[in-house]
């Protein structure tokens, strides 16, 4: 299960949601970018679009991010 969530400076795609929280998130600059990526993502690999960073147990930046 996935959802969008709003943070101070980003909009995140949260994944692996359960009663205790979520497995990780991908941070996007805008709601529009996050909604489009979520609609197109099948849950395998990284979602598309211009995400900034993955946050969770392991964190990494998108090497293709464009400001």
PDB file of N, H, CA, C and O in Angstrom:
ATOM      1  N   UNK A   1       0.843  -1.178   0.000  1.00  0.00           N
ATOM      2  CA  UNK A   1       0.000   0.000   0.000  1.00  0.00           C
ATOM      3  C   UNK A   1       0.888   1.241   0.000  1.00  0.00           C
ATOM      4  O   UNK A   1       1.919   1.271   0.673  1.00  0.00           O
ATOM      5  N   UNK A   2       0.497   2.248  -0.743  1.00  0.00           N
ATOM      6  H   UNK A   2      -0.340   2.224  -1.290  1.00  0.00           H
ATOM      7  CA  UNK A   2       1.239   3.501  -0.857  1.00  0.00           C
ATOM      8  C   UNK A   2       0.304   4.679  -0.616  1.00  0.00           C
ATOM      9  O   UNK A   2      -0.916   4.550  -0.714  1.00  0.00           O
ATOM     10  N   UNK A   3       0.887   5.816  -0.304  1.00  0.00           N
ATOM     11  H   UNK A   3       1.878   5.921  -0.224  1.00  0.00           H
ATOM     12  CA  UNK A   3       0.110   7.046  -0.106  1.00  0.00           C
ATOM     13  C   UNK A   3       1.032   8.248  -0.277  1.00  0.00           C
ATOM     14  O   UNK A   3       2.255   8.121  -0.215  1.00  0.00           O
ATOM     15  N   UNK A   4       0.434   9.407  -0.491  1.00  0.00           N
ATOM     16  H   UNK A   4      -0.559   9.510  -0.542  1.00  0.00           H
ATOM     17  CA  UNK A   4       1.179  10.664  -0.496  1.00  0.00           C
ATOM     18  C   UNK A   4       1.082  11.284   0.890  1.00  0.00           C
ATOM     19  O   UNK A   4       0.068  11.151   1.573  1.00  0.00           O
ATOM     20  N   UNK A   5       2.149  11.962   1.295  1.00  0.00           N
ATOM     21  H   UNK A   5       2.974  12.070   0.740  1.00  0.00           H
ATOM     22  CA  UNK A   5       2.143  12.677   2.558  1.00  0.00           C
ATOM     23  C   UNK A   5       2.915  13.982   2.372  1.00  0.00           C
ATOM     24  O   UNK A   5       3.869  14.051   1.596  1.00  0.00           O
ATOM     25  N   UNK A   6       2.488  15.004   3.091  1.00  0.00           N
ATOM     26  H   UNK A   6       1.714  14.948   3.721  1.00  0.00           H
ATOM     27  CA  UNK A   6       3.096  16.321   2.965  1.00  0.00           C
ATOM     28  C   UNK A   6       4.066  16.557   4.106  1.00  0.00           C
ATOM     29  O   UNK A   6       3.742  16.335   5.273  1.00  0.00           O
ATOM     30  N   UNK A   7       5.265  17.011   3.754  1.00  0.00           N
ATOM     31  H   UNK A   7       5.529  17.191   2.806  1.00  0.00           H
ATOM     32  CA  UNK A   7       6.288  17.341   4.723  1.00  0.00           C
ATOM     33  C   UNK A   7       6.601  18.826   4.582  1.00  0.00           C
ATOM     34  O   UNK A   7       6.030  19.488   3.716  1.00  0.00           O
ATOM     35  N   UNK A   8       7.489  19.366   5.407  1.00  0.00           N
ATOM     36  H   UNK A   8       7.953  18.828   6.111  1.00  0.00           H
ATOM     37  CA  UNK A   8       7.768  20.808   5.377  1.00  0.00           C
ATOM     38  C   UNK A   8       8.179  21.307   3.997  1.00  0.00           C
ATOM     39  O   UNK A   8       7.668  22.329   3.538  1.00  0.00           O
ATOM     40  N   UNK A   9       9.085  20.613   3.332  1.00  0.00           N
ATOM     41  H   UNK A   9       9.500  19.784   3.704  1.00  0.00           H
ATOM     42  CA  UNK A   9       9.622  21.104   2.069  1.00  0.00           C
ATOM     43  C   UNK A   9       9.365  20.189   0.889  1.00  0.00           C
ATOM     44  O   UNK A   9       9.702  20.540  -0.242  1.00  0.00           O
ATOM     45  N   UNK A  10       8.773  19.018   1.120  1.00  0.00           N
ATOM     46  H   UNK A  10       8.500  18.732   2.039  1.00  0.00           H
ATOM     47  CA  UNK A  10       8.569  18.034   0.060  1.00  0.00           C
ATOM     48  C   UNK A  10       7.217  17.345   0.193  1.00  0.00           C
ATOM     49  O   UNK A  10       6.512  17.491   1.191  1.00  0.00           O
ATOM     50  N   UNK A  11       6.880  16.590  -0.848  1.00  0.00           N
ATOM     51  H   UNK A  11       7.452  16.471  -1.659  1.00  0.00           H
ATOM     52  CA  UNK A  11       5.734  15.680  -0.816  1.00  0.00           C
ATOM     53  C   UNK A  11       6.312  14.291  -1.016  1.00  0.00           C
ATOM     54  O   UNK A  11       7.091  14.065  -1.941  1.00  0.00           O
ATOM     55  N   UNK A  12       5.933  13.363  -0.152  1.00  0.00           N
ATOM     56  H   UNK A  12       5.300  13.547   0.600  1.00  0.00           H
ATOM     57  CA  UNK A  12       6.517  12.035  -0.207  1.00  0.00           C
ATOM     58  C   UNK A  12       5.552  10.967  -0.675  1.00  0.00           C
ATOM     59  O   UNK A  12       4.359  11.012  -0.376  1.00  0.00           O
ATOM     60  N   UNK A  13       6.089   9.997  -1.421  1.00  0.00           N
ATOM     61  H   UNK A  13       7.058   9.961  -1.664  1.00  0.00           H
ATOM     62  CA  UNK A  13       5.370   8.762  -1.689  1.00  0.00           C
ATOM     63  C   UNK A  13       5.809   7.802  -0.594  1.00  0.00           C
ATOM     64  O   UNK A  13       6.973   7.406  -0.545  1.00  0.00           O
ATOM     65  N   UNK A  14       4.889   7.425   0.284  1.00  0.00           N
ATOM     66  H   UNK A  14       3.943   7.746   0.245  1.00  0.00           H
ATOM     67  CA  UNK A  14       5.162   6.475   1.345  1.00  0.00           C
ATOM     68  C   UNK A  14       4.774   5.091   0.858  1.00  0.00           C
ATOM     69  O   UNK A  14       3.748   4.935   0.196  1.00  0.00           O
ATOM     70  N   UNK A  15       5.578   4.083   1.175  1.00  0.00           N
ATOM     71  H   UNK A  15       6.411   4.210   1.713  1.00  0.00           H
ATOM     72  CA  UNK A  15       5.269   2.724   0.740  1.00  0.00           C
ATOM     73  C   UNK A  15       5.405   1.746   1.908  1.00  0.00           C
ATOM     74  O   UNK A  15       5.975   2.074   2.949  1.00  0.00           O
ATOM     75  N   UNK A  16       4.868   0.537   1.712  1.00  0.00           N
ATOM     76  H   UNK A  16       4.405   0.271   0.867  1.00  0.00           H
ATOM     77  CA  UNK A  16       4.824  -0.499   2.753  1.00  0.00           C
ATOM     78  C   UNK A  16       4.146   0.014   4.017  1.00  0.00           C
ATOM     79  O   UNK A  16       4.660  -0.153   5.123  1.00  0.00           O
ATOM     80  N   UNK A  17       2.988   0.639   3.839  1.00  0.00           N
ATOM     81  H   UNK A  17       2.571   0.774   2.940  1.00  0.00           H
ATOM     82  CA  UNK A  17       2.238   1.170   4.967  1.00  0.00           C
ATOM     83  C   UNK A  17       1.604   0.038   5.764  1.00  0.00           C
ATOM     84  O   UNK A  17       1.093  -0.927   5.196  1.00  0.00           O
ATOM     85  N   UNK A  18       1.644   0.170   7.099  1.00  0.00           N
ATOM     86  H   UNK A  18       2.059   0.954   7.560  1.00  0.00           H
ATOM     87  CA  UNK A  18       0.912  -0.743   7.971  1.00  0.00           C
ATOM     88  C   UNK A  18       0.532   0.009   9.244  1.00  0.00           C
ATOM     89  O   UNK A  18       0.686   1.229   9.314  1.00  0.00           O
ATOM     90  N   UNK A  19       0.042  -0.703  10.240  1.00  0.00           N
ATOM     91  H   UNK A  19      -0.084  -1.693  10.184  1.00  0.00           H
ATOM     92  CA  UNK A  19      -0.431  -0.066  11.477  1.00  0.00           C
ATOM     93  C   UNK A  19       0.686   0.641  12.244  1.00  0.00           C
ATOM     94  O   UNK A  19       0.421   1.542  13.040  1.00  0.00           O
ATOM     95  N   UNK A  20       1.929   0.233  12.008  1.00  0.00           N
ATOM     96  H   UNK A  20       2.145  -0.499  11.362  1.00  0.00           H
ATOM     97  CA  UNK A  20       3.046   0.791  12.756  1.00  0.00           C
ATOM     98  C   UNK A  20       3.769   1.920  12.034  1.00  0.00           C
ATOM     99  O   UNK A  20       4.627   2.570  12.631  1.00  0.00           O
ATOM    100  N   UNK A  21       3.452   2.171  10.780  1.00  0.00           N
ATOM    101  H   UNK A  21       2.754   1.643  10.295  1.00  0.00           H
ATOM    102  CA  UNK A  21       4.127   3.243  10.051  1.00  0.00           C
ATOM    103  C   UNK A  21       4.310   2.900   8.593  1.00  0.00           C
ATOM    104  O   UNK A  21       3.406   2.354   7.960  1.00  0.00           O
ATOM    105  N   UNK A  22       5.486   3.219   8.049  1.00  0.00           N
ATOM    106  H   UNK A  22       6.221   3.662   8.563  1.00  0.00           H
ATOM    107  CA  UNK A  22       5.762   2.953   6.641  1.00  0.00           C
ATOM    108  C   UNK A  22       7.208   2.498   6.473  1.00  0.00           C
ATOM    109  O   UNK A  22       8.061   2.763   7.319  1.00  0.00           O
ATOM    110  N   UNK A  23       7.465   1.807   5.363  1.00  0.00           N
ATOM    111  H   UNK A  23       6.771   1.592   4.676  1.00  0.00           H
ATOM    112  CA  UNK A  23       8.787   1.248   5.108  1.00  0.00           C
ATOM    113  C   UNK A  23       9.798   2.264   4.636  1.00  0.00           C
ATOM    114  O   UNK A  23      10.986   2.137   4.930  1.00  0.00           O
ATOM    115  N   UNK A  24       9.356   3.259   3.916  1.00  0.00           N
ATOM    116  H   UNK A  24       8.391   3.362   3.677  1.00  0.00           H
ATOM    117  CA  UNK A  24      10.241   4.292   3.399  1.00  0.00           C
ATOM    118  C   UNK A  24       9.451   5.291   2.595  1.00  0.00           C
ATOM    119  O   UNK A  24       8.237   5.164   2.432  1.00  0.00           O
ATOM    120  N   UNK A  25      10.157   6.295   2.090  1.00  0.00           N
ATOM    121  H   UNK A  25      11.143   6.398   2.222  1.00  0.00           H
ATOM    122  CA  UNK A  25       9.474   7.303   1.265  1.00  0.00           C
ATOM    123  C   UNK A  25      10.419   7.879   0.237  1.00  0.00           C
ATOM    124  O   UNK A  25      11.635   7.913   0.426  1.00  0.00           O
ATOM    125  N   UNK A  26       9.831   8.332  -0.854  1.00  0.00           N
ATOM    126  H   UNK A  26       8.844   8.304  -1.007  1.00  0.00           H
ATOM    127  CA  UNK A  26      10.528   9.055  -1.908  1.00  0.00           C
ATOM    128  C   UNK A  26      10.041  10.489  -1.848  1.00  0.00           C
ATOM    129  O   UNK A  26       8.834  10.732  -1.844  1.00  0.00           O
ATOM    130  N   UNK A  27      10.953  11.434  -1.802  1.00  0.00           N
ATOM    131  H   UNK A  27      11.933  11.236  -1.805  1.00  0.00           H
ATOM    132  CA  UNK A  27      10.621  12.849  -1.649  1.00  0.00           C
ATOM    133  C   UNK A  27      10.633  13.560  -3.006  1.00  0.00           C
ATOM    134  O   UNK A  27      11.571  13.413  -3.789  1.00  0.00           O
ATOM    135  N   UNK A  28       9.584  14.326  -3.266  1.00  0.00           N
ATOM    136  H   UNK A  28       8.822  14.445  -2.630  1.00  0.00           H
ATOM    137  CA  UNK A  28       9.426  15.110  -4.496  1.00  0.00           C
ATOM    138  C   UNK A  28       9.256  16.581  -4.142  1.00  0.00           C
ATOM    139  O   UNK A  28       8.850  16.918  -3.030  1.00  0.00           O
ATOM    140  N   UNK A  29       9.569  17.448  -5.090  1.00  0.00           N
ATOM    141  H   UNK A  29       9.899  17.174  -5.994  1.00  0.00           H
ATOM    142  CA  UNK A  29       9.434  18.888  -4.875  1.00  0.00           C
ATOM    143  C   UNK A  29       7.985  19.351  -4.870  1.00  0.00           C
ATOM    144  O   UNK A  29       7.646  20.318  -4.187  1.00  0.00           O
ATOM    145  N   UNK A  30       7.121  18.666  -5.628  1.00  0.00           N
ATOM    146  H   UNK A  30       7.396  17.881  -6.182  1.00  0.00           H
ATOM    147  CA  UNK A  30       5.746  19.148  -5.745  1.00  0.00           C
ATOM    148  C   UNK A  30       4.741  17.999  -5.667  1.00  0.00           C
ATOM    149  O   UNK A  30       5.071  16.840  -5.918  1.00  0.00           O
ATOM    150  N   UNK A  31       3.536  18.348  -5.318  1.00  0.00           N
ATOM    151  H   UNK A  31       3.268  19.290  -5.114  1.00  0.00           H
ATOM    152  CA  UNK A  31       2.445  17.384  -5.261  1.00  0.00           C
ATOM    153  C   UNK A  31       2.170  16.802  -6.642  1.00  0.00           C
ATOM    154  O   UNK A  31       1.909  15.606  -6.767  1.00  0.00           O
ATOM    155  N   UNK A  32       2.225  17.629  -7.673  1.00  0.00           N
ATOM    156  H   UNK A  32       2.438  18.601  -7.571  1.00  0.00           H
ATOM    157  CA  UNK A  32       1.948  17.168  -9.033  1.00  0.00           C
ATOM    158  C   UNK A  32       2.936  16.086  -9.460  1.00  0.00           C
ATOM    159  O   UNK A  32       2.539  15.067 -10.026  1.00  0.00           O
ATOM    160  N   UNK A  33       4.234  16.309  -9.187  1.00  0.00           N
ATOM    161  H   UNK A  33       4.556  17.136  -8.728  1.00  0.00           H
ATOM    162  CA  UNK A  33       5.254  15.316  -9.532  1.00  0.00           C
ATOM    163  C   UNK A  33       5.026  14.003  -8.781  1.00  0.00           C
ATOM    164  O   UNK A  33       5.126  12.922  -9.361  1.00  0.00           O
ATOM    165  N   UNK A  34       4.721  14.108  -7.494  1.00  0.00           N
ATOM    166  H   UNK A  34       4.640  14.986  -7.023  1.00  0.00           H
ATOM    167  CA  UNK A  34       4.509  12.911  -6.671  1.00  0.00           C
ATOM    168  C   UNK A  34       3.263  12.146  -7.117  1.00  0.00           C
ATOM    169  O   UNK A  34       3.291  10.918  -7.196  1.00  0.00           O
ATOM    170  N   UNK A  35       2.176  12.852  -7.408  1.00  0.00           N
ATOM    171  H   UNK A  35       2.153  13.850  -7.343  1.00  0.00           H
ATOM    172  CA  UNK A  35       0.946  12.190  -7.865  1.00  0.00           C
ATOM    173  C   UNK A  35       1.172  11.450  -9.175  1.00  0.00           C
ATOM    174  O   UNK A  35       0.728  10.313  -9.330  1.00  0.00           O
ATOM    175  N   UNK A  36       1.850  12.077 -10.104  1.00  0.00           N
ATOM    176  H   UNK A  36       2.211  13.001  -9.977  1.00  0.00           H
ATOM    177  CA  UNK A  36       2.119  11.444 -11.401  1.00  0.00           C
ATOM    178  C   UNK A  36       2.986  10.204 -11.222  1.00  0.00           C
ATOM    179  O   UNK A  36       2.701   9.156 -11.801  1.00  0.00           O
ATOM    180  N   UNK A  37       4.036  10.319 -10.426  1.00  0.00           N
ATOM    181  H   UNK A  37       4.268  11.170  -9.956  1.00  0.00           H
ATOM    182  CA  UNK A  37       4.931   9.183 -10.191  1.00  0.00           C
ATOM    183  C   UNK A  37       4.197   8.040  -9.503  1.00  0.00           C
ATOM    184  O   UNK A  37       4.387   6.879  -9.865  1.00  0.00           O
ATOM    185  N   UNK A  38       3.367   8.348  -8.525  1.00  0.00           N
ATOM    186  H   UNK A  38       3.212   9.292  -8.231  1.00  0.00           H
ATOM    187  CA  UNK A  38       2.619   7.314  -7.815  1.00  0.00           C
ATOM    188  C   UNK A  38       1.650   6.599  -8.746  1.00  0.00           C
ATOM    189  O   UNK A  38       1.516   5.377  -8.682  1.00  0.00           O
ATOM    190  N   UNK A  39       0.979   7.342  -9.603  1.00  0.00           N
ATOM    191  H   UNK A  39       1.087   8.335  -9.655  1.00  0.00           H
ATOM    192  CA  UNK A  39       0.022   6.752 -10.538  1.00  0.00           C
ATOM    193  C   UNK A  39       0.696   5.787 -11.519  1.00  0.00           C
ATOM    194  O   UNK A  39       0.082   4.814 -11.955  1.00  0.00           O
ATOM    195  N   UNK A  40       1.953   6.057 -11.863  1.00  0.00           N
ATOM    196  H   UNK A  40       2.452   6.848 -11.509  1.00  0.00           H
ATOM    197  CA  UNK A  40       2.671   5.251 -12.850  1.00  0.00           C
ATOM    198  C   UNK A  40       3.531   4.147 -12.238  1.00  0.00           C
ATOM    199  O   UNK A  40       3.975   3.254 -12.959  1.00  0.00           O
ATOM    200  N   UNK A  41       3.775   4.184 -10.935  1.00  0.00           N
ATOM    201  H   UNK A  41       3.414   4.909 -10.349  1.00  0.00           H
ATOM    202  CA  UNK A  41       4.685   3.254 -10.281  1.00  0.00           C
ATOM    203  C   UNK A  41       3.997   1.942  -9.955  1.00  0.00           C
ATOM    204  O   UNK A  41       2.899   1.938  -9.397  1.00  0.00           O
ATOM    205  N   UNK A  42       4.629   0.828 -10.296  1.00  0.00           N
ATOM    206  H   UNK A  42       5.521   0.831 -10.748  1.00  0.00           H
ATOM    207  CA  UNK A  42       4.065  -0.488  -9.986  1.00  0.00           C
ATOM    208  C   UNK A  42       4.611  -1.058  -8.677  1.00  0.00           C
ATOM    209  O   UNK A  42       4.303  -2.198  -8.329  1.00  0.00           O
ATOM    210  N   UNK A  43       5.408  -0.293  -7.956  1.00  0.00           N
ATOM    211  H   UNK A  43       5.658   0.633  -8.239  1.00  0.00           H
ATOM    212  CA  UNK A  43       5.946  -0.728  -6.679  1.00  0.00           C
ATOM    213  C   UNK A  43       7.281  -1.447  -6.776  1.00  0.00           C
ATOM    214  O   UNK A  43       7.877  -1.785  -5.754  1.00  0.00           O
ATOM    215  N   UNK A  44       7.752  -1.683  -7.981  1.00  0.00           N
ATOM    216  H   UNK A  44       7.268  -1.408  -8.812  1.00  0.00           H
ATOM    217  CA  UNK A  44       9.043  -2.342  -8.176  1.00  0.00           C
ATOM    218  C   UNK A  44      10.111  -1.313  -8.485  1.00  0.00           C
ATOM    219  O   UNK A  44       9.877  -0.382  -9.256  1.00  0.00           O
ATOM    220  N   UNK A  45      11.285  -1.473  -7.888  1.00  0.00           N
ATOM    221  H   UNK A  45      11.476  -2.229  -7.262  1.00  0.00           H
ATOM    222  CA  UNK A  45      12.360  -0.522  -8.113  1.00  0.00           C
ATOM    223  C   UNK A  45      11.993   0.853  -7.580  1.00  0.00           C
ATOM    224  O   UNK A  45      11.122   0.986  -6.721  1.00  0.00           O
ATOM    225  N   UNK A  46      12.655   1.859  -8.090  1.00  0.00           N
ATOM    226  H   UNK A  46      13.363   1.751  -8.788  1.00  0.00           H
ATOM    227  CA  UNK A  46      12.342   3.235  -7.702  1.00  0.00           C
ATOM    228  C   UNK A  46      11.226   3.765  -8.575  1.00  0.00           C
ATOM    229  O   UNK A  46      11.110   3.370  -9.735  1.00  0.00           O
ATOM    230  N   UNK A  47      10.390   4.666  -8.031  1.00  0.00           N
ATOM    231  H   UNK A  47      10.485   4.986  -7.088  1.00  0.00           H
ATOM    232  CA  UNK A  47       9.377   5.283  -8.876  1.00  0.00           C
ATOM    233  C   UNK A  47      10.028   6.208  -9.897  1.00  0.00           C
ATOM    234  O   UNK A  47      11.199   6.563  -9.764  1.00  0.00           O
ATOM    235  N   UNK A  48       9.280   6.592 -10.900  1.00  0.00           N
ATOM    236  H   UNK A  48       8.328   6.304 -11.009  1.00  0.00           H
ATOM    237  CA  UNK A  48       9.782   7.509 -11.908  1.00  0.00           C
ATOM    238  C   UNK A  48       9.731   8.935 -11.429  1.00  0.00           C
ATOM    239  O   UNK A  48       9.426   9.218 -10.270  1.00  0.00           O
ATOM    240  N   UNK A  49      10.031   9.810 -12.331  1.00  0.00           N
ATOM    241  H   UNK A  49      10.278   9.580 -13.272  1.00  0.00           H
ATOM    242  CA  UNK A  49       9.950  11.231 -12.024  1.00  0.00           C
ATOM    243  C   UNK A  49      11.214  11.756 -11.372  1.00  0.00           C
ATOM    244  O   UNK A  49      12.208  11.046 -11.219  1.00  0.00           O
ATOM    245  N   UNK A  50      11.147  12.992 -11.001  1.00  0.00           N
ATOM    246  H   UNK A  50      10.340  13.570 -11.124  1.00  0.00           H
ATOM    247  CA  UNK A  50      12.296  13.727 -10.484  1.00  0.00           C
ATOM    248  C   UNK A  50      12.301  13.729  -8.953  1.00  0.00           C
ATOM    249  O   UNK A  50      12.274  14.789  -8.327  1.00  0.00           O
ATOM    250  N   UNK A  51      12.337  12.525  -8.352  1.00  0.00           N
ATOM    251  H   UNK A  51      12.359  11.664  -8.860  1.00  0.00           H
ATOM    252  CA  UNK A  51      12.394  12.475  -6.889  1.00  0.00           C
ATOM    253  C   UNK A  51      13.764  12.928  -6.421  1.00  0.00           C
ATOM    254  O   UNK A  51      14.758  12.797  -7.135  1.00  0.00           O
ATOM    255  N   UNK A  52      13.800  13.463  -5.208  1.00  0.00           N
ATOM    256  H   UNK A  52      12.992  13.569  -4.628  1.00  0.00           H
ATOM    257  CA  UNK A  52      15.015  14.060  -4.668  1.00  0.00           C
ATOM    258  C   UNK A  52      15.841  13.036  -3.890  1.00  0.00           C
ATOM    259  O   UNK A  52      17.042  12.877  -4.108  1.00  0.00           O
ATOM    260  N   UNK A  53      15.160  12.353  -2.982  1.00  0.00           N
ATOM    261  H   UNK A  53      14.184  12.482  -2.805  1.00  0.00           H
ATOM    262  CA  UNK A  53      15.864  11.483  -2.049  1.00  0.00           C
ATOM    263  C   UNK A  53      14.937  10.384  -1.563  1.00  0.00           C
ATOM    264  O   UNK A  53      13.727  10.584  -1.466  1.00  0.00           O
ATOM    265  N   UNK A  54      15.502   9.221  -1.257  1.00  0.00           N
ATOM    266  H   UNK A  54      16.486   9.058  -1.335  1.00  0.00           H
ATOM    267  CA  UNK A  54      14.769   8.149  -0.584  1.00  0.00           C
ATOM    268  C   UNK A  54      15.150   8.219   0.886  1.00  0.00           C
ATOM    269  O   UNK A  54      16.328   8.342   1.220  1.00  0.00           O
ATOM    270  N   UNK A  55      14.156   8.140   1.765  1.00  0.00           N
ATOM    271  H   UNK A  55      13.199   8.041   1.493  1.00  0.00           H
ATOM    272  CA  UNK A  55      14.406   8.146   3.199  1.00  0.00           C
ATOM    273  C   UNK A  55      13.787   6.892   3.788  1.00  0.00           C
ATOM    274  O   UNK A  55      12.694   6.481   3.398  1.00  0.00           O
ATOM    275  N   UNK A  56      14.482   6.301   4.713  1.00  0.00           N
ATOM    276  H   UNK A  56      15.369   6.635   5.031  1.00  0.00           H
ATOM    277  CA  UNK A  56      14.026   5.092   5.378  1.00  0.00           C
ATOM    278  C   UNK A  56      15.191   4.466   6.106  1.00  0.00           C
ATOM    279  O   UNK A  56      16.107   5.171   6.531  1.00  0.00           O
ATOM    280  N   UNK A  57      15.173   3.136   6.261  1.00  0.00           N
ATOM    281  H   UNK A  57      14.428   2.564   5.916  1.00  0.00           H
ATOM    282  CA  UNK A  57      16.285   2.453   6.907  1.00  0.00           C
ATOM    283  C   UNK A  57      17.573   2.762   6.156  1.00  0.00           C
ATOM    284  O   UNK A  57      18.606   3.038   6.766  1.00  0.00           O
ATOM    285  N   UNK A  58      17.506   2.714   4.832  1.00  0.00           N
ATOM    286  H   UNK A  58      16.667   2.490   4.336  1.00  0.00           H
ATOM    287  CA  UNK A  58      18.616   3.140   3.976  1.00  0.00           C
ATOM    288  C   UNK A  58      18.196   4.429   3.280  1.00  0.00           C
ATOM    289  O   UNK A  58      17.061   4.543   2.815  1.00  0.00           O
ATOM    290  N   UNK A  59      19.090   5.383   3.208  1.00  0.00           N
ATOM    291  H   UNK A  59      20.012   5.290   3.585  1.00  0.00           H
ATOM    292  CA  UNK A  59      18.790   6.643   2.531  1.00  0.00           C
ATOM    293  C   UNK A  59      19.752   6.844   1.379  1.00  0.00           C
ATOM    294  O   UNK A  59      20.934   6.513   1.469  1.00  0.00           O
ATOM    295  N   UNK A  60      19.220   7.399   0.280  1.00  0.00           N
ATOM    296  H   UNK A  60      18.259   7.669   0.207  1.00  0.00           H
ATOM    297  CA  UNK A  60      20.075   7.725  -0.859  1.00  0.00           C
ATOM    298  C   UNK A  60      19.442   8.837  -1.677  1.00  0.00           C
ATOM    299  O   UNK A  60      18.225   9.023  -1.662  1.00  0.00           O
ATOM    300  N   UNK A  61      20.283   9.573  -2.388  1.00  0.00           N
ATOM    301  H   UNK A  61      21.272   9.422  -2.400  1.00  0.00           H
ATOM    302  CA  UNK A  61      19.830  10.637  -3.275  1.00  0.00           C
ATOM    303  C   UNK A  61      19.627  10.082  -4.670  1.00  0.00           C
ATOM    304  O   UNK A  61      20.263   9.103  -5.062  1.00  0.00           O
ATOM    305  N   UNK A  62      18.744  10.711  -5.410  1.00  0.00           N
ATOM    306  H   UNK A  62      18.228  11.507  -5.091  1.00  0.00           H
ATOM    307  CA  UNK A  62      18.517  10.359  -6.801  1.00  0.00           C
ATOM    308  C   UNK A  62      19.676  10.933  -7.614  1.00  0.00           C
ATOM    309  O   UNK A  62      19.828  12.153  -7.673  1.00  0.00           O
ATOM    310  N   UNK A  63      20.495  10.091  -8.241  1.00  0.00           N
ATOM    311  H   UNK A  63      20.372   9.100  -8.194  1.00  0.00           H
ATOM    312  CA  UNK A  63      21.623  10.620  -9.009  1.00  0.00           C
ATOM    313  C   UNK A  63      21.180  11.398 -10.253  1.00  0.00           C
ATOM    314  O   UNK A  63      21.984  12.115 -10.849  1.00  0.00           O
ATOM    315  N   UNK A  64      19.920  11.266 -10.645  1.00  0.00           N
ATOM    316  H   UNK A  64      19.267  10.684 -10.160  1.00  0.00           H
ATOM    317  CA  UNK A  64      19.403  11.961 -11.830  1.00  0.00           C
ATOM    318  C   UNK A  64      18.554  13.182 -11.482  1.00  0.00           C
ATOM    319  O   UNK A  64      17.938  13.774 -12.368  1.00  0.00           O
ATOM    320  N   UNK A  65      18.513  13.566 -10.209  1.00  0.00           N
ATOM    321  H   UNK A  65      19.014  13.086  -9.489  1.00  0.00           H
ATOM    322  CA  UNK A  65      17.684  14.698  -9.782  1.00  0.00           C
ATOM    323  C   UNK A  65      18.120  15.979 -10.461  1.00  0.00           C
ATOM    324  O   UNK A  65      19.310  16.282 -10.544  1.00  0.00           O
ATOM    325  N   UNK A  66      17.131  16.736 -10.951  1.00  0.00           N
ATOM    326  H   UNK A  66      16.164  16.490 -10.883  1.00  0.00           H
ATOM    327  CA  UNK A  66      17.381  18.036 -11.588  1.00  0.00           C
ATOM    328  C   UNK A  66      16.589  19.096 -10.863  1.00  0.00           C
ATOM    329  O   UNK A  66      15.369  18.994 -10.737  1.00  0.00           O
ATOM    330  N   UNK A  67      17.282  20.122 -10.382  1.00  0.00           N
ATOM    331  H   UNK A  67      18.274  20.206 -10.484  1.00  0.00           H
ATOM    332  CA  UNK A  67      16.589  21.220  -9.681  1.00  0.00           C
ATOM    333  C   UNK A  67      15.876  22.119 -10.641  1.00  0.00           C
ATOM    334  O   UNK A  67      15.244  23.090 -10.225  1.00  0.00           O
TER     335      UNK A  67
END
